[in-house]
Amino acid sequence: MARANVIDDPKKLSGAEKAAVVMLALGEEHTDLWAQLDEEEIKEVSQAMSGLGTVTSNVVEELLVEFVSGMSSSGTIMGSFEQTQRLLSSFLPADKVDALMEEIRGPAGRTMWDKLGNVNEAVLANYLKNEYPQTVAVVLSKIKADHAARVLSSLPEDFALECVQRMLRMEPVQREILDKIEQTLRVEFMSNLARTSKRDSHELMAEIFNNFDRQTESRFVTALEERNRESAERIRALMFVFEDLGKLDPGGVQTLLRAVEKDQLALALKGASDGLRDMFFSNMSERAAKIMRDDMDSMGPVRLKDVDNAQMTMVQVAKDLAAKGEIMLAGQGGDDELIY
């Protein structure tokens, strides 16, 4: 995704981003420079270029004064996926360009093993279960232990045990074999993943609805139910709302309590159900719970909008903690569904 802000200070740019600015300024007439870069360098500069956004003429002038006259009349350049793809297409084969752009759009990471570390374990396990156990053993030995553990847990048990045995007996892997496995993963798995990772529209709308205030959310859901009840029910099932925090385990509650500002917590609990409020109080010390109750009483009447904002803030903090693996959130899609 391109940067939202205009870049007006060259000090804000990394080395790869500075190279991307120069390459964009040179344009398609000087693509011979790309041929001097190796594949990893092309990938790094392409990644930086595709997310560059707008760079002011002053920055470009500082980076490459002698080429200012060859730029557009506005003196600015714009980096985008389309511009990057067009530029790469002028000197690389189409399949090479497609592979690079697929990787740019795919999970983040410099190496193939970095990228695999950002792939959901269920998705990765679903692919690996059709591979040879020895291949799976190599892959699992190259990714982080915690991720490998989750992938193994998602594989059929007999197959997972076979992979474990192969890992225990595994000798150092020859470079040629490792290169072949990486190439197979890149062509058969990562490229397909990038093409099929488009978000479900109902998931997107659930996230948008999560950010509505309570009244707006209710209005939209009610209106949607009248026109398309099935979609409304799917969105409602995918939404994670404040009351869902009641499904946290005690450790998750305490982690969340440490991460939330006390004034935001007091405001959020003012609008919580008695059950949810008691759950949070039960995970505090007796003294802390008393102080929190006193703070809430001293607030007096509060605006519904402020309570909604505080509750949305807590939900977002919980989602951030879940993304880091510090807590687990039970989704409304089912008791066994977890969001990581």
Summary of the structure (lengths in Angstrom):
residues: 340
radius of gyration: 25.5
end to end distance: 22.5
largest distance: 71.8
contacts: 934
relative contact order: 0.06
helix: 71%
strand: 3%
